[in-house]
Amino acid sequence: MRKIFCRATLCWFALAGSITAAEPTPAPGTDLLNEYFRLETDRLSSRCLADVKTADDWNKQRAERHQELCEMLGLSPFPEKTPLNTEIVETRTIDDIVVENLHFQSRPGLYVTANLYRPKEVKEKLPAILYMCGHAVVKEDGVSMGNKTAYQHHGVWYAKNGYVCLTIDTIQLGEIPGLHHGTHNLGMWWWLNRGYTPAGVEAWNAVRAIDYLQSRPEVDPERIGATGRSGGGASTWFIAALDERIKAAAPVAGITNLQNHIVDGCVAGHCDCMFMVNRYGWDFPMLAALIAPRPLLIINTDRDPIFPLDGVVDIHVRSRRLYKLLGADNNTGLFLCQGGHVDSQHLQNASFEWFNRFLKKQPVNAPIEIIATKLSTPTQLKVFEQLPQDEKVTVSQEWFLSERTPNFGIKTDAGSSSGYRFNRAGLQSPNDVTATLVQTQERDGLRLRTYEFASEKPYQLQFLVLDTGKSGDLKKVNVNVLEPLAWDKQAADFTSYFTSTENPLDTDGLKKLITAEGTQVYVAPRGAGKTRWTDEKKAATHIRRRFYLLGTTDDERRTVDIANALAGIQNELVKDGTSVTVTASGLAAGWTAFSGALVPSQVAYFLSDLPFEKNAGPFYLNLDQESSLPEVVVQLARSGNPITVRSTSDENRAFWSEILKKSKELGVPNLTNAE
């Protein structure tokens, strides 16, 4: 039985409800989170290409922007161009065209299955098209035929009209099934730390596909274009921006702006292959800028729910401004027709005309006389009878980016490898953080004060101070950094205790805690209390994806909040002679360690159950390429901060014992085990 459908369309309809539907009881911080997303989107969007006023402005920064894109796709440095080991497994003649089933290896074991279409009679070198596929599922008896088979009609048309067309499978829905959905629905948040995106793999496969096309005797290496729709449209944007061997591009339904993705929620309808790891905080017109002044036609429909019209038009308007500055206004265009997220003849005609114009030098709007038709069954286009045993496609996320060897802060010529380049948006100068007392409550000799402080806009956060009101309390200050659920429970307990006549808490126990440790301070980053957002799995997933599309993570934003909070606590409570210990557990312990690296201060740390598994967090974009949590902890201790590590599980204890052993070998005396 054959099954063919468009993955992207199903993905949108399955997820649209989670974007727009109201929660039965909306979380108290929903509006605040939406306001943050709006402000950050406006900030990034408004700065995109804003400093480009002349052609010279752009030419001066173009190389830097290209390097940034390489980094965000995991292609810096570019992988070695190893032998393609191309094998043409079958060649068939259909009427006046020839179809070849072939595969090559873009890297050893990274197989790319493809169909090449060419005219039967070739008398001169021909222009070529690299066609990249969208998310079409084509299976027979549960076996993937590859999404290239769903887009065969494009290759047929190009071959019948004097082109060579190479149509390549994606890793997600090709003959060898890889992954595009790591953060979308598989919970593989460690991709963020690794800096991995399948968009980078698809882009690299496209780079090597161009290599292959240029090796073909029928192909004019100076006349290669790129196109594709949906996911293939996104891949077209990336390869055209990366590789100047693409002389003309016509992406179909493959892009929209940050406003649509973040504020309007379209990110939920897209898998990870649509996005670079946006560490440099780009809006998407930057991709068009990297293609300029080469011919670029943006193609879309007017009712596409995952590439909305207003975002597509915005990208065209902003990119056209740059094309005008470069004196290439005639090299860019926007084609729209009625419809949803579909592959239609009208859209195809636009791309056909575009390539005829720029690769074959035909007149503008020369008529298209042949429609695109499918001539083969999926089985006829399948490359492998059996999948190769040495394939590495299915695990590309595990190896595509090389792992860095930790060195725990040992100084090198390049500086300290434990230094992570934080996104410092919202981080205030420590001396500028002002905490405002908003409430004081007392009972049975105990005092609870509530302070507010400004963190990243629009967030006003709180910390709670529990003491007896005696001056001696400030000799010791113990700051308890809590995860959101722990904060909500602690705050609820305090509210109940200080507003009722009953004794829900152990008053004597609280007094002993204060006697032993002095003043107790409780703090949590955004996502707790009045700033709490939904924990419904699907909605929470796409909230996290919004953060990384803005060039950060929710963990990094919480790290900034904690750094701001600690500065406010220092300014309000810490006097000469006051000793400060920061205590945290689990994920909060990870945030706390990174906050110490973000804004160094001389405090002691008591960190329990620091995460150690790769998918346990905390997550920071490209962290693995620059640092790691163990390196940050060792570096904090090296900087003079006493750190006590406590573990409550054998696995955690074994991991951190090895780190402590390494720190002693390095002569770091301030890192100890609580046991």
JOLINZI-V985566 format. One record per run of one state. SS is the DSSP state (H for helix, E for strand, - for the rest). FROM is the first residue (numbers start at 1). TO is the last residue. If there is no record, write none. Layout:
ss/from/to
SS/FROM/TO
SS/FROM/TO
//
This chain:
ss/from/to
-/1/1
E/2/6
H/7/20
-/21/29
H/30/47
-/48/54
H/55/72
-/73/86
E/87/94
-/95/96
E/97/107
-/108/109
E/110/119
-/120/125
E/126/132
-/133/135
E/136/140
-/141/142
E/143/144
-/145/146
H/147/160
-/161/163
E/164/168
-/169/189
H/190/194
-/195/197
H/198/215
-/216/218
E/219/229
-/230/230
H/231/242
-/243/245
E/246/252
-/253/257
H/258/263
-/264/265
H/266/269
-/270/271
H/272/274
-/275/284
H/285/291
-/292/294
E/295/301
-/302/308
H/309/325
-/326/328
H/329/331
E/332/337
-/338/344
H/345/359
-/360/377
H/378/381
-/382/395
H/396/399
-/400/410
E/411/412
-/413/414
E/415/416
-/417/429
H/430/432
-/433/434
E/435/443
-/444/445
E/446/454
-/455/459
E/460/467
-/468/470
H/471/475
E/476/482
-/483/483
H/484/499
-/500/506
H/507/517
-/518/518
E/519/524
-/525/528
H/529/531
-/532/536
H/537/549
-/550/553
H/554/573
-/574/578
E/579/585
-/586/586
H/587/598
-/599/603
E/604/608
-/609/622
H/623/626
-/627/628
H/629/638
-/639/642
E/643/646
-/647/649
H/650/665
-/666/670
E/671/673
-/674/675
//
